[in-house]
Amino acid sequence: MKIGFRAIAVVAAMALCPLSSIPAHGSQNPERGAEVPKILRRAGGVLQGAAIKKVSPQYPEAAKAEGADGPVVVEVVVDERGSVISARPVSGHPLLTGPSTEAARGWKWNPTLLSGMPVKVIGTLTFNFNMGSEGLSEKRITALKNNVRANPKSAEAHYELAGTYFKLLRYDDAEESYGRAIKLKPDYAEAHAGLAEAYSKSGKKEESIKSYEQAISLKPTLFNAYHNLSDVYFSSGKMGPAIEILGRAVKLNPEGEEIYHRLGWLYFLTGRYEDAIGPLRKAVTINPKLAAAHFFLGQAYVRVGNKEAAMAEYETLKELKSQMAPELLSAINK
């Protein structure tokens, strides 16, 4: 899909929107005039495209032997100089997350400026591992097409073909095959979620939202769908629905650290600092090494006037050797 320069500029401008420019909705006791921490979140595609140094991960032989492939998503925190100071895997095959995280630490960017000042950035990088780099992918597609021809009424056969198309970034083909799987099996929740993800990759946000909602209604325990749907709402500027869908998820999945982290971050962005504290505390309870959650939790404490609790988060960040610790201390001392 070709995107013109004007469209790219609009997307980049939205992705670089400072946290302070996002309006607060129903904020509770926000500190008047408090300065929002100088850390921005950039959309994954924008962050990835802006890199001035990219490091490709090694494809472990053990992973190849297991047939492990597909995308791996790594969340990174980039400092004011454009270097990665934190990297952690968000999704992907366990045999591929290690090399992907290591590769992510080697990426570089020019400094991101806000009002002329360099700021930190949070975003994600996606690494795609394809078993077919030497032509095996097309052989796999051919085999799956033959399977579909042999079993034309098998929703699972169409679903497997769609998933392979998706891994190869052939989103239009993936949409078609997911659609055929759904036509054969209308209550196929995973196929609805796969179709939603393909729509999202193609920029069809409204279609993606409808498909994710359908997947969740069919299978409420499909937790990745909640997180992905929240991302689509957020990228569409729909903060309320982005928060609401994660609120539904945490009631069903009380051990999902990433959902709590994301929910707390969204509350923080909208100025609902007291609401942010609960989910962020839950996230760091599940994963005490989640530095970004400790950082925003500390910032939320600062804004509700609990500097003692904020200082405890600062001490934790120091123990984790996080370069976000000095910034939190600066906010505490203001």
C-alpha positions as a printed Julia matrix, in Angstrom:
334×3 Matrix{Float64}:
   0.0     0.0    0.0
   1.51    3.32  -1.08
   1.22    6.3    1.23
   1.92    9.82   0.06
   4.25   12.26   1.75
   1.36   14.35   3.1
  -0.23   11.31   4.74
   3.08   10.32   6.29
   3.51   13.83   7.67
   0.06   13.71   9.27
   0.71   10.32  10.86
   4.08   11.46  12.15
   2.58   14.63  13.6
  -0.07   12.62  15.45
   2.46   10.12  16.72
   4.69   12.88  18.05
   1.84   14.67  19.8
   3.18   15.59  23.27
   1.39   14.07  26.24
   0.49   17.53  27.46
  -1.53   18.22  24.31
  -3.93   15.32  24.91
  -7.05   16.69  26.63
  -7.97   15.4   30.06
 -11.36   13.74  30.44
 -12.82   13.59  33.92
  -9.45   14.24  35.57
  -9.34   13.71  39.32
  -7.23   16.08  41.38
  -4.59   16.83  38.73
  -1.97   19.19  40.08
  -2.54   22.59  38.54
   0.19   23.58  36.17
   2.09   20.34  36.67
   4.56   19.7   33.89
   3.93   16.48  31.99
   7.08   14.29  31.95
   9.11   14.76  28.82
   8.53   11.32  27.39
   6.5    10.67  24.25
   4.95    7.57  22.75
   5.43    7.1   19.02
   3.46    4.7   16.87
   5.47    1.56  16.13
   5.61    2.05  12.37
   6.68    5.68  12.71
   9.37    4.88  15.28
  10.69    2.01  13.2
  10.83    4.07  10.02
  12.66    6.97  11.68
  15.62    4.91  12.91
  19.07    5.92  11.63
  20.64    2.61  12.67
  18.83   -0.72  12.47
  20.13   -4.04  13.76
  18.6    -7.25  12.44
  18.22  -10.12  14.92
  19.91  -13.44  14.32
  17.61  -16.33  13.48
  18.61  -19.06  15.98
  19.07  -22.52  14.5
  17.05  -23.94  17.4
  14.13  -21.7   16.39
  14.38  -22.82  12.77
  14.45  -26.43  13.86
  11.25  -25.86  15.84
   9.64  -24.06  12.91
   9.35  -20.85  14.97
   8.59  -17.78  12.87
   6.32  -14.77  12.7
   6.48  -11.26  14.18
   8.12  -10.36  17.48
   7.19   -7.04  19.09
   9.69   -5.35  21.42
   8.9    -2.23  23.45
  11.81    0.21  23.71
  12.53    3.36  25.66
  14.81    5.74  23.76
  16.75    8.42  25.61
  17.29   12.04  24.62
  20.36   11.11  22.56
  18.46    8.55  20.49
  19.86    5.42  22.18
  17.8     2.54  23.57
  17.94    2.46  27.37
  15.29   -0.22  27.9
  13.96   -3.06  25.75
  11.5    -5.81  26.6
   9.53   -8.29  24.49
   5.78   -7.75  24.27
   4.8   -10.65  22.01
   6.28  -13.33  19.8
   7.63  -16.88  19.89
   9.75  -17.49  23.05
  12.68  -18.73  20.95
  12.71  -15.44  19.01
  12.15  -12.82  21.72
  15.72  -13.01  23.06
  17.53  -12.2   19.79
  14.89   -9.58  18.95
  15.34   -7.79  22.27
  19.12   -7.88  21.87
  18.87   -6.44  18.35
  16.5    -3.69  19.53
  19.11   -2.45  22.0
  21.4    -1.62  19.08
  18.97    0.66  17.23
  19.62    4.42  17.04
  17.61    7.54  16.27
  18.25   11.23  15.94
  17.11   13.04  19.1
  13.36   13.64  19.27
  12.67   17.31  19.98
   9.7    18.88  21.74
   9.68   22.69  21.69
  13.34   22.5   20.75
  14.29   20.25  23.66
  15.27   16.56  23.36
  12.85   14.11  25.01
  12.61   10.4   25.7
  10.42    8.21  23.51
   8.51    4.97  24.15
   7.41    2.78  21.25
   7.6    -0.66  19.72
   9.73   -2.35  17.09
   8.48   -5.34  15.11
  10.87   -7.99  13.82
   9.5   -10.48  11.31
  11.02  -13.94  11.15
  10.14  -15.84   7.98
  11.1   -19.46   7.55
  10.71  -18.87   3.86
  13.56  -16.45   3.35
  15.05  -18.93   0.87
  11.78  -19.65  -0.91
  10.27  -21.88   1.76
   7.49  -19.36   2.36
   6.09  -19.75  -1.14
   6.33  -23.52  -0.78
   4.38  -23.2    2.46
   1.74  -21.04   0.74
   1.43  -23.57  -2.07
   1.02  -26.42   0.39
  -1.66  -24.52   2.32
  -3.49  -23.61  -0.88
  -3.5   -27.28  -1.84
  -4.89  -28.07   1.59
  -7.68  -25.53   1.03
  -8.48  -27.06  -2.37
  -8.63  -30.5   -0.79
 -10.75  -29.21   2.12
 -12.7   -26.23   0.75
 -15.26  -26.34   3.57
 -12.64  -26.37   6.33
 -12.59  -23.03   8.14
  -9.37  -24.1    9.84
  -7.63  -24.64   6.49
  -8.53  -21.11   5.36
  -7.5   -19.74   8.77
  -4.06  -21.37   8.58
  -3.53  -19.98   5.08
  -4.6   -16.51   6.26
  -2.16  -16.63   9.16
   0.72  -17.45   6.82
  -0.25  -14.63   4.48
  -0.24  -12.31   7.49
   3.23  -13.41   8.57
   4.46  -12.61   5.07
   2.86   -9.13   5.3
   0.37  -10.0    2.54
  -2.49   -8.35   4.38
  -4.99   -8.18   1.5
  -4.62  -11.92   0.92
  -4.9   -12.51   4.66
  -8.16  -10.52   4.8
  -9.64  -12.62   2.01
  -8.71  -15.93   3.62
  -9.84  -14.88   7.1
 -13.12  -13.78   5.52
 -13.61  -17.21   3.94
 -12.91  -18.91   7.27
 -15.53  -16.72   8.95
 -18.09  -17.37   6.2
 -17.69  -21.09   6.82
 -17.65  -20.71  10.61
 -19.29  -17.42  11.72
 -18.46  -17.97  15.41
 -14.72  -18.46  14.74
 -13.44  -15.87  17.23
  -9.76  -16.3   16.36
 -10.52  -15.7   12.68
 -12.4   -12.49  13.52
  -9.38  -11.35  15.58
  -6.99  -12.26  12.77
  -9.13  -10.33  10.28
  -9.15   -7.36  12.66
  -5.35   -7.39  12.87
  -5.03   -7.57   9.08
  -7.46   -4.64   8.75
  -5.41   -2.68  11.28
  -2.17   -3.28   9.37
  -3.89   -2.03   6.21
  -5.08    1.14   7.94
  -8.76    0.1    7.96
  -9.41    1.17  11.54
 -13.22    1.12  11.62
 -13.3    -2.36  10.08
 -10.63   -3.46  12.56
 -12.65   -2.16  15.52
 -15.8    -3.99  14.42
 -13.92   -7.26  13.91
 -12.15   -7.06  17.27
 -15.45   -6.36  19.03
 -16.99   -9.35  17.26
 -14.07  -11.58  18.32
 -14.39  -10.48  21.95
 -18.16  -10.99  21.99
 -17.65  -14.53  20.71
 -14.75  -15.35  23.03
 -14.38  -12.99  26.02
 -11.12  -14.69  27.09
  -9.31  -13.69  23.88
  -7.13  -11.23  25.81
  -4.79  -10.16  23.01
  -7.84   -8.83  21.19
  -8.57   -6.41  24.04
  -5.06   -4.99  23.97
  -4.99   -4.72  20.19
  -8.43   -3.12  20.08
  -7.31   -0.56  22.65
  -4.35    0.28  20.42
  -6.66    0.84  17.44
  -8.96    3.07  19.49
  -5.96    5.01  20.8
  -4.46    5.53  17.34
  -7.9     6.76  16.22
  -7.95    9.35  19.02
 -10.74    7.53  20.9
  -9.31    7.63  24.41
 -12.54    6.76  26.24
 -13.15    3.48  24.37
  -9.42    2.66  24.59
  -9.67    2.82  28.39
 -13.06    1.1   28.58
 -11.96   -1.97  26.63
  -8.93   -2.5   28.89
 -11.14   -2.06  31.95
 -13.23   -4.95  30.66
 -10.11   -7.04  30.11
  -8.65   -6.67  33.6
 -11.88   -7.94  35.15
 -11.45  -11.17  33.2
  -7.64  -11.45  33.32
  -6.41  -10.2   36.73
  -2.87  -11.41  36.03
  -2.25   -9.59  32.74
   0.61   -7.2   33.51
   0.65   -5.6   30.06
  -3.06   -4.78  30.21
  -2.67   -3.13  33.63
   0.36   -1.19  32.42
  -1.46    0.04  29.33
  -4.61    0.94  31.29
  -2.65    2.93  33.85
  -0.73    4.74  31.13
  -3.95    5.74  29.36
  -5.45    7.04  32.61
  -2.27    9.05  33.13
  -2.46   10.56  29.66
  -6.0    11.77  30.26
  -5.09   13.41  33.57
  -6.87   10.79  35.68
  -3.86   10.33  37.96
  -5.66    8.7   40.89
  -7.26    6.19  38.53
  -3.82    5.5   37.01
  -2.26    4.49  40.32
  -4.24    1.27  40.85
  -3.5    -0.38  37.47
   0.14    0.71  37.51
   0.63   -0.68  41.02
  -0.9    -3.95  39.86
   1.41   -4.04  36.83
   4.56   -3.64  38.94
   3.27   -6.16  41.49
   2.99   -8.75  38.72
   6.31   -7.7   37.16
   8.51   -5.72  39.58
  11.09   -5.1   36.82
   8.67   -3.14  34.61
  10.6     0.15  34.69
   8.2     2.17  32.51
   5.29    1.3   34.83
   7.34    2.34  37.89
   8.14    5.62  36.15
   4.54    6.54  35.35
   3.4     5.32  38.77
   5.9     7.68  40.36
   4.75   10.54  38.15
   1.11    9.83  39.08
   2.03    9.94  42.77
   3.72   13.31  42.24
   0.56   14.7   40.67
  -1.7    13.62  43.52
   0.75   15.04  46.06
   2.14   11.78  47.45
   5.85   12.48  47.11
   6.8     9.8   49.64
   5.29    7.1   47.45
   6.86    8.72  44.39
  10.26    8.57  46.08
   9.79    4.84  46.65
   9.28    4.41  42.9
  12.42    6.47  42.28
  14.4     4.14  44.56
  13.05    1.15  42.63
  14.08    2.72  39.32
  17.58    3.25  40.74
  17.76   -0.41  41.74
  16.69   -1.36  38.22
  19.44    0.95  36.89
  16.84    2.74  34.79
  17.88    5.99  33.14
  14.35    7.26  33.81
  15.17    7.55  37.54
  16.75   11.06  37.36
  13.73   12.41  35.49
  11.36   11.12  38.15
  13.54   12.59  40.9
  13.47   15.93  39.1
   9.66   15.86  39.09
   9.59   14.96  42.79
  11.88   17.86  43.73
   9.91   20.53  41.87
